[in-house]
Amino acid sequence: MREVIEAQLDAFKRDDAARAFSYAAPGIRAAFGTAEKFMAMVREQYAVVYRPRSVSFDAPMLAGAELVQPVHMTDAEGRAWVALYPMEKQPDGSWRINGCQLARLAARET
C-alpha cells in the first residue's frame, strides 16, 4: 500500500497525470473520467498532497472493514496535515487508492 501512495505522490511531483490516475481505484477513475480532470482536482483541492514538503507513513489501520493508510504531510508553508487513504485491494491482488481525506493538524507548542 505504501508503495502505491509513494508512486502516486511521485507522479504528482512530476505532473504525470496518467500515472497518478493509474493508482486510483476503479470507482475514483470512473467518477473523474480523465486523468486531467483528476489532476486538476488534486492541484486545486489537495495542494499538500500535490506538493508535500515532507511525508511520513504511520502503520495502516482498519476503519470498519476498510484498510486505511495514514500519512503525515507538511505543506509548503510548514503546516502539518494527516491524509487518510482508504485502500482497495484489486482482484489481481494489487492495491489502489480509494480516496483521500485530509485533516489539518494543530500547531504544536514548543
Backbone as ProteinMPNN parsed JSONL, in Angstrom:
{"seq_chain_A": "MREVIEAQLDAFKRDDAARAFSYAAPGIRAAFGTAEKFMAMVREQYAVVYRPRSVSFDAPMLAGAELVQPVHMTDAEGRAWVALYPMEKQPDGSWRINGCQLARLAARET", "coords_chain_A": {"N_chain_A": [[0.829, -1.193, 0.0], [1.891, 1.246, 0.836], [3.842, 1.654, -1.132], [2.258, 2.159, -3.38], [1.001, 4.596, -2.731], [3.282, 6.207, -2.421], [4.23, 6.072, -5.051], [2.159, 7.373, -6.401], [2.361, 9.943, -5.261], [4.878, 10.612, -6.244], [4.285, 10.694, -8.968], [2.554, 12.913, -8.979], [4.405, 14.899, -8.273], [5.935, 14.949, -10.564], [4.137, 15.876, -12.352], [2.74, 13.979, -13.8], [-0.008, 13.082, -14.962], [-1.387, 10.838, -16.03], [-0.056, 8.623, -14.911], [-0.407, 9.13, -12.146], [-3.191, 8.95, -11.991], [-3.53, 6.283, -12.583], [-3.119, 4.911, -10.231], [-5.373, 5.216, -8.78], [-8.405, 3.857, -7.447], [-10.818, 1.849, -9.279], [-13.455, 2.978, -9.031], [-12.95, 5.656, -8.384], [-11.564, 6.455, -10.665], [-13.629, 6.147, -12.528], [-15.408, 8.096, -11.609], [-14.078, 10.516, -12.156], [-13.294, 10.31, -14.808], [-11.244, 11.318, -16.637], [-7.649, 11.534, -16.628], [-6.672, 14.107, -16.584], [-8.754, 15.683, -15.493], [-8.807, 14.578, -12.942], [-6.21, 15.243, -12.016], [-6.365, 18.042, -12.053], [-8.279, 18.475, -10.032], [-6.859, 17.493, -7.79], [-4.68, 19.308, -7.703], [-6.09, 21.696, -7.153], [-7.659, 21.184, -4.815], [-6.219, 19.623, -3.043], [-3.627, 20.587, -2.258], [-1.452, 20.06, -0.513], [-1.084, 17.339, -0.855], [-0.497, 17.267, -3.53], [1.927, 18.703, -3.672], [3.762, 17.962, -1.363], [5.882, 19.016, 1.33], [7.114, 17.417, 3.168], [6.823, 13.923, 3.993], [5.506, 11.282, 5.899], [4.861, 7.972, 6.948], [2.367, 6.325, 8.851], [1.441, 3.336, 10.672], [-0.7, 1.112, 8.843], [-4.299, 0.972, 9.322], [-7.379, -0.504, 10.444], [-10.544, 0.643, 9.531], [-13.584, 0.172, 10.25], [-14.531, -2.083, 7.869], [-12.599, -1.381, 6.184], [-9.294, -0.899, 4.988], [-7.022, 1.488, 5.966], [-4.555, 3.872, 5.182], [-2.679, 5.982, 7.051], [-1.048, 9.063, 6.469], [1.333, 11.389, 7.279], [1.832, 14.75, 6.434], [3.592, 17.692, 5.412], [2.902, 20.949, 4.393], [3.776, 23.493, 1.891], [3.949, 25.804, 3.379], [4.711, 24.923, 5.828], [2.766, 23.851, 7.461], [1.158, 21.227, 9.281], [-0.377, 18.175, 8.3], [-2.684, 15.405, 8.18], [-3.205, 12.778, 6.029], [-5.644, 10.557, 5.152], [-5.786, 7.565, 3.611], [-8.024, 5.517, 2.196], [-7.744, 2.203, 1.189], [-8.055, -0.04, -1.573], [-8.235, -3.36, -2.349], [-7.45, -5.011, -5.304], [-8.793, -7.388, -7.744], [-6.558, -8.701, -8.825], [-4.814, -8.689, -6.759], [-3.34, -6.411, -6.318], [-3.019, -3.095, -4.854], [-5.096, -0.2, -4.74], [-5.753, 3.311, -4.55], [-8.47, 4.56, -2.818], [-9.591, 7.107, -2.462], [-9.067, 10.108, -0.464], [-8.789, 11.604, 2.601], [-8.307, 14.646, 4.12], [-6.902, 16.217, 6.976], [-6.18, 19.029, 8.859], [-3.568, 19.438, 11.111], [-3.239, 20.561, 14.459], [-1.095, 23.234, 15.395], [1.917, 22.59, 17.073], [2.996, 23.45, 20.305], [6.1, 24.731, 21.42]], "CA_chain_A": [[0.0, 0.0, 0.0], [2.768, 2.416, 0.916], [4.479, 1.844, -2.438], [1.268, 2.74, -4.29], [0.855, 6.014, -2.362], [4.542, 6.873, -2.771], [4.285, 6.177, -6.515], [1.238, 8.427, -6.82], [2.959, 11.218, -4.872], [5.956, 10.858, -7.197], [3.643, 11.09, -10.222], [2.116, 14.298, -8.8], [5.608, 15.739, -8.286], [6.394, 15.015, -11.952], [2.981, 16.287, -13.157], [2.386, 12.855, -14.678], [-1.415, 12.841, -14.648], [-1.789, 9.473, -16.376], [0.482, 7.687, -13.919], [-1.087, 9.393, -10.875], [-4.557, 8.451, -12.141], [-3.498, 4.812, -12.644], [-3.093, 4.367, -8.866], [-6.701, 5.407, -8.177], [-9.315, 2.709, -7.555], [-11.723, 1.969, -10.43], [-14.566, 3.895, -8.769], [-12.418, 7.02, -8.462], [-11.302, 6.714, -12.084], [-14.926, 6.306, -13.194], [-16.001, 9.365, -11.177], [-13.391, 11.645, -12.797], [-13.314, 10.105, -16.251], [-9.947, 11.52, -17.287], [-6.51, 11.839, -15.758], [-6.527, 15.562, -16.499], [-9.74, 16.174, -14.512], [-8.334, 14.116, -11.637], [-5.044, 16.035, -11.645], [-6.827, 19.403, -11.761], [-8.913, 18.437, -8.71], [-5.81, 17.348, -6.772], [-3.966, 20.594, -7.628], [-6.945, 22.736, -6.58], [-8.248, 20.879, -3.518], [-5.311, 18.827, -2.22], [-2.299, 21.149, -2.534], [-0.424, 19.388, 0.284], [-0.854, 16.031, -1.481], [0.105, 17.55, -4.832], [3.312, 19.123, -3.475], [4.135, 17.951, 0.058], [7.28, 19.314, 1.668], [7.596, 16.196, 3.82], [5.846, 12.834, 4.047], [5.865, 10.137, 6.744], [3.774, 6.996, 7.0], [2.033, 5.598, 10.071], [1.01, 1.965, 10.392], [-2.076, 1.014, 8.341], [-5.285, 0.637, 10.35], [-8.719, -0.865, 9.988], [-11.641, 1.555, 9.849], [-14.682, -0.693, 9.843], [-13.994, -3.168, 7.051], [-11.697, -0.76, 5.222], [-7.908, -0.691, 5.383], [-6.697, 2.902, 5.758], [-3.149, 4.209, 5.38], [-2.473, 7.374, 7.452], [0.201, 9.656, 6.013], [1.544, 12.755, 7.772], [2.448, 15.597, 5.418], [3.789, 19.103, 5.693], [2.719, 21.709, 3.155], [4.825, 24.453, 1.554], [4.036, 26.815, 4.446], [5.14, 24.28, 7.06], [1.629, 23.362, 8.25], [1.077, 19.765, 9.37], [-1.629, 17.555, 7.883], [-2.73, 13.959, 8.062], [-4.01, 12.316, 4.901], [-6.11, 9.185, 5.352], [-6.001, 6.927, 2.32], [-8.672, 4.206, 2.168], [-7.133, 1.399, 0.133], [-8.937, -1.065, -2.126], [-7.5, -4.474, -2.963], [-7.998, -5.368, -6.614], [-8.856, -8.842, -7.972], [-5.228, -9.249, -9.109], [-4.017, -8.615, -5.536], [-2.7, -5.099, -6.171], [-3.754, -2.1, -4.083], [-5.384, 1.078, -5.367], [-6.187, 4.353, -3.62], [-9.912, 4.748, -2.948], [-9.936, 8.402, -1.89], [-8.12, 10.729, 0.46], [-9.39, 12.584, 3.498], [-7.268, 15.483, 4.718], [-7.215, 16.961, 8.201], [-5.089, 19.897, 9.305], [-3.194, 19.18, 12.497], [-2.981, 21.764, 15.249], [0.318, 23.552, 15.584], [2.432, 22.175, 18.379], [3.743, 24.478, 21.035], [7.433, 24.246, 21.816]], "C_chain_A": [[0.872, 1.254, 0.0], [3.411, 2.71, -0.442], [3.535, 2.504, -3.432], [1.112, 4.23, -3.998], [2.118, 6.78, -2.725], [4.653, 7.067, -4.284], [3.343, 7.273, -7.015], [1.796, 9.802, -6.459], [4.091, 11.599, -5.826], [5.378, 11.309, -8.541], [3.116, 12.524, -10.133], [3.306, 15.244, -8.926], [6.098, 15.958, -9.718], [5.301, 15.503, -12.913], [2.616, 15.237, -14.201], [0.966, 12.411, -14.338], [-1.823, 11.402, -14.917], [-1.289, 8.475, -15.343], [-0.198, 7.879, -12.568], [-2.488, 8.781, -10.89], [-4.588, 6.924, -12.105], [-3.509, 4.165, -11.265], [-4.425, 4.541, -8.138], [-7.551, 4.157, -8.41], [-10.273, 2.933, -8.731], [-12.878, 2.95, -10.219], [-14.148, 5.352, -8.846], [-12.175, 7.382, -9.932], [-12.618, 6.94, -12.838], [-15.549, 7.662, -12.858], [-15.379, 10.568, -11.897], [-13.33, 11.515, -14.309], [-11.971, 10.245, -16.937], [-8.876, 11.847, -16.253], [-6.359, 13.342, -15.562], [-7.508, 16.162, -15.49], [-9.311, 15.799, -13.096], [-7.18, 14.993, -11.152], [-5.444, 17.467, -11.302], [-7.474, 19.473, -10.382], [-7.865, 18.348, -7.62], [-5.063, 18.677, -6.608], [-4.783, 21.638, -6.885], [-7.36, 22.454, -5.138], [-7.326, 20.14, -2.55], [-3.87, 19.286, -2.433], [-1.194, 20.432, -1.759], [-0.105, 18.008, -0.28], [-0.131, 16.214, -2.811], [1.595, 17.906, -4.694], [3.685, 19.134, -1.979], [5.61, 18.316, 0.24], [7.909, 18.094, 2.334], [6.449, 15.205, 3.932], [6.369, 11.77, 5.001], [4.628, 9.263, 6.936], [3.614, 6.436, 8.399], [1.684, 4.165, 9.679], [-0.403, 1.982, 9.816], [-3.019, 0.609, 9.463], [-6.592, 0.238, 9.698], [-9.709, 0.196, 10.446], [-12.903, 0.853, 9.348], [-14.089, -1.871, 9.091], [-12.929, -2.669, 6.082], [-10.289, -0.621, 5.801], [-7.526, 0.731, 4.99], [-5.223, 3.119, 6.065], [-3.046, 5.682, 5.777], [-1.086, 7.852, 7.011], [0.271, 11.082, 6.551], [2.303, 13.534, 6.711], [2.615, 17.005, 5.96], [3.658, 19.847, 4.384], [3.839, 22.734, 2.973], [5.012, 25.528, 2.621], [4.436, 26.219, 5.793], [4.006, 23.785, 7.945], [1.554, 21.842, 8.168], [-0.328, 19.285, 9.032], [-1.524, 16.054, 8.078], [-3.681, 13.648, 6.905], [-4.37, 10.86, 5.174], [-6.495, 8.613, 3.996], [-6.716, 5.594, 2.505], [-8.126, 3.437, 0.96], [-8.085, 0.285, -0.288], [-8.088, -2.133, -2.814], [-8.215, -4.895, -4.245], [-8.009, -6.888, -6.793], [-7.49, -9.478, -8.248], [-4.287, -9.186, -7.897], [-3.314, -7.287, -5.329], [-3.603, -4.164, -5.361], [-3.954, -0.849, -4.918], [-5.95, 2.019, -4.314], [-7.665, 4.657, -3.881], [-10.367, 6.04, -2.271], [-8.832, 8.927, -1.001], [-8.882, 11.751, 1.285], [-8.255, 13.327, 4.187], [-7.769, 16.142, 5.988], [-5.981, 17.76, 8.585], [-4.829, 19.6, 10.767], [-2.897, 20.493, 13.192], [-1.475, 21.986, 15.376], [0.74, 23.141, 16.985], [3.199, 23.308, 19.021], [5.073, 23.891, 21.463], [7.829, 24.758, 23.156]], "O_chain_A": [[0.617, 2.202, -0.744], [3.513, 3.866, -0.852], [3.967, 3.323, -4.243], [1.094, 5.04, -4.924], [2.042, 7.879, -3.275], [5.119, 8.11, -4.744], [3.681, 8.013, -7.938], [1.714, 10.73, -7.264], [4.246, 12.769, -6.175], [5.924, 12.209, -9.179], [3.216, 13.276, -11.103], [3.224, 16.268, -9.605], [6.615, 17.027, -10.044], [5.503, 15.542, -14.127], [2.238, 15.558, -15.327], [0.757, 11.496, -13.541], [-2.535, 10.803, -14.111], [-2.028, 7.574, -14.945], [-0.534, 6.897, -11.905], [-2.914, 8.167, -9.911], [-5.568, 6.336, -11.646], [-3.868, 2.995, -11.136], [-4.587, 4.069, -7.012], [-7.428, 3.49, -9.438], [-10.51, 4.072, -9.132], [-13.239, 3.679, -11.143], [-14.911, 6.193, -9.323], [-12.533, 8.47, -10.383], [-12.703, 7.826, -13.688], [-16.149, 8.303, -13.721], [-16.079, 11.53, -12.212], [-13.315, 12.523, -15.015], [-11.591, 9.388, -17.735], [-9.155, 12.358, -15.169], [-5.961, 13.794, -14.489], [-7.14, 17.048, -14.719], [-9.435, 16.597, -12.167], [-7.176, 15.435, -10.004], [-4.913, 18.043, -10.353], [-7.243, 20.427, -9.639], [-7.963, 19.055, -6.617], [-4.84, 19.12, -5.482], [-4.238, 22.387, -6.074], [-7.412, 23.373, -4.321], [-7.628, 20.044, -1.36], [-2.996, 18.479, -2.75], [-0.107, 20.219, -2.296], [1.036, 17.556, -0.188], [0.736, 15.419, -3.174], [2.42, 17.467, -5.496], [3.897, 20.2, -1.402], [6.462, 17.973, -0.58], [9.075, 17.776, 2.102], [5.276, 15.578, 3.963], [7.538, 11.391, 4.929], [3.507, 9.757, 7.066], [4.598, 6.109, 9.061], [1.639, 3.829, 8.496], [-1.229, 2.784, 10.252], [-2.603, -0.019, 10.436], [-6.874, 0.594, 8.554], [-9.709, 0.597, 11.61], [-13.243, 0.933, 8.167], [-13.235, -2.581, 9.622], [-12.417, -3.43, 5.261], [-10.122, -0.266, 6.968], [-7.682, 1.132, 3.837], [-4.702, 2.624, 7.065], [-3.294, 6.555, 4.945], [-0.091, 7.143, 7.161], [-0.627, 11.887, 6.307], [3.29, 13.05, 6.156], [1.879, 17.447, 6.843], [4.229, 19.438, 3.373], [4.742, 22.828, 3.804], [6.096, 26.095, 2.756], [4.492, 26.935, 6.793], [4.251, 23.342, 9.067], [1.844, 21.246, 7.131], [-1.326, 19.893, 9.418], [-0.429, 15.496, 8.136], [-4.791, 14.175, 6.819], [-3.489, 10.03, 5.401], [-7.402, 9.106, 3.326], [-6.089, 4.623, 2.928], [-8.059, 3.968, -0.148], [-8.822, -0.262, 0.532], [-7.327, -1.843, -3.737], [-9.428, -5.105, -4.258], [-7.309, -7.599, -6.071], [-7.281, -10.652, -7.945], [-3.122, -9.573, -7.984], [-2.742, -7.057, -4.264], [-4.798, -4.416, -5.207], [-3.087, -0.477, -5.71], [-6.543, 1.59, -3.324], [-8.06, 4.968, -5.004], [-11.393, 6.068, -1.592], [-7.802, 8.281, -0.808], [-9.535, 12.646, 0.747], [-7.356, 12.715, 4.764], [-8.919, 16.573, 6.065], [-4.872, 17.227, 8.63], [-5.76, 19.521, 11.569], [-2.368, 21.424, 12.585], [-0.695, 21.037, 15.452], [0.002, 23.326, 17.953], [3.952, 24.027, 18.364], [5.168, 22.718, 21.821], [8.918, 24.447, 23.638]]}, "name": "protein", "num_of_chains": 1, "seq": "MREVIEAQLDAFKRDDAARAFSYAAPGIRAAFGTAEKFMAMVREQYAVVYRPRSVSFDAPMLAGAELVQPVHMTDAEGRAWVALYPMEKQPDGSWRINGCQLARLAARET"}
